[in-house]
Each structure stands twice: as C-alpha cells, then as structure tokens.
C-alpha cells in the first residue's frame, strides 16, 4: 500500500501539536500462514433486552491459485474467559482473493457493557483443522443520541474527559506498554468517561484499556488544519479514505468506540471542506453503519455559516474552544456557545479541546 502520511502535505501553519517521527515506532511482527487465512472479522449485534442476535462477517483470504473448501468456526467467549457460550460453524468455498462469510449466533442472557461495568466478551474466528484464528474484544451495548444527549443502554451519561497524545518525554511516540497504562490509569482515576484520542489511530493496548475500563473513544485520522484546496485534492481524499478504512477495519469491534472523527481544525466551513466531510461520512457509514461520524471543528468559534459548515450534517458536534488565546478574548466564550446553540439546535455538543496555551505561549 501507499505508506505516505497526510502529514506530508503542507499545512497552513507550523505545528507543535505532535512530532513527525520517522521509522518504526510500534510493535512489528511477522505471521506465517497457510495459503488460506482469516484477515479480519466485523461483529455486529442487535439487542432485545438481555438477548443478542449476533452477525460476524469473517473475511477469508486465499493466496493460492485454486478455490479451496474451508470450515469457519466463530465462538463467543464470556467476560470471565471460560468456555464459549455460543458457537457457529459454516462451510465456505474460498476462491482466490477475498471471500466474506457471515455467521450467525444468538446469545441469552448477555452482560451489557457500561462505563462502570465494562463487560468485555471475546469473539474468536477459526479455520477448522488449521492453525489459523483471530480474536477481538466485543461488548453488547446500545448507544443513542437523543435530545442532544448521549444514552448508553437507555441511561443518559455524563461525558467528562481529556485528550492525550501518544507521546512521552523519554520514549517519544515509541511508548512502552507501561507508560501508556500509567497515563490511562491516571485518566481513569480522574473520572474520564470520554476521550478523543488525537490525532491518529491508537495503539491496540489503549483500545483494550478503554474497553476494559469503561472509557468511550472517538478515534481520528491525522487530517489536521487542511485548507479547502487540500481537502479537494484527489491525492488527499484518496489517502484519507485509505487511512479511515484501515483504522475502522482494525478497530471496529471495540465496544469503547462511540464514533469516528474524519479531521481536525480544517476548512469545513467552505464548500470544498463540506464536500470532503460528505465523502468521508458516506464512506464510514458504508463500512460501519452502527456508529456516529463527526470531526473537530474550530470554525464555529468564529461564527461559521451553519448552512455551509459540515457541523450541520455531522451526527454530533465536536468544537475546539480556546477563548483567551487562539479563539479570541476570554469574554467571547459565552456568546460563542450561545450562538452555536442557536445555529445547530438539534446537535449534541462536545467541547473537544479547550484551555490556554500555558508555558508554550509567547507572553
């Protein structure tokens, strides 16, 4: 694939938001498989009380030259890690290339995933008779936005949190598991229930921690402060779609993920930026229709026209507010929020960034 990064395209101003590392900064491993392997699975479920109808889309790749008959088994493992509570098997004729098989299960009762009771199941997909299997976290929960509020399993939840970069003074982006867990445990102690983990796909350790500790996530691709011209560039659009697709396919089974963010602080208040969001929104919904789609907006603070700005069509609004520094004088905060409430009267709002420049400010 194309391993270029959207950050290689020029932005409107220099950034000390995160360091542009090179080289390998995360774990790498080599997996040796038979000609037929399981690439990924996408688990979805429909809840009716404490019962769940489960559909697991398993993608099988045949790297041989001829079709092969294989048997696929999927198992639902309970939070205590004991024997599977449900199993399904299916014969699949795997032609050369990729084949998708959908296996169905019904489980009752199931334990729901809450912020204070994050019951994490595991779903295992196996090729019967071969040393080939994958496992993913999964959680049964119902997330809804109603009346500008978020409801988890029918209960209105209070969202509190912060954002954290994958960065440490002594390890940089090549953080060890201990460093990540140290910070995230402190975030949990601070009653974090939601974070937008900026501005790139997160390490699997972080996704697993959020699943098992009841923290909602809105992962994001590194599309930061792009102009309308850049957001209209076919090269940028192609890379954004590639990164968004890869992030979803790797992470979509995690119960902690509330929704997806397609950019940060870009010119979504102009027609080209709006078209970019519309394209990305359609892509995400086609891949993962059960989750919400948004982006982090810094145009609302300046009074962006809601008839053009992409916030009007996002599932909810994430707004970056830096009154007292970059967004304007401190006294502009309340009028800005009041205007935003009038401009987007049916949208749930999340303040996705706020604060002052602190020790980094020139004065």
Secondary structure, 3 states (H helix, E strand, C coil): CCCCCHHHCCCCCCCCCCCCCCCCCCCCCCCCCCCEEEEEEEEEEEEECCEEEEEEEEEEEECCCCCEEEEEEEEEECCCCCCEEEEEEEEEEECCEEEEEEEEEEEECCCEECCCCECCEEEEEEECCCCCEEEEEECECCEEEECCEEEECCEECCCCECCCCCCECCCECCCCHHHHHHHHHHHHHCCCCEECCCCCCCCHHHHHHHHHHCCEEEEECCCECCCHHHHCCHHHHHHHHHHHHHHHHHHCCCCCEEEEEEEECCCCCCHHHHHHHHHHHHHHHHHCCCCEEEEEECCHHHCCCCCCCHHHCCCCEEEEECECCCCECCCHHHHHHHHHHHHCCCCCEEEEEECCCHHHCCC
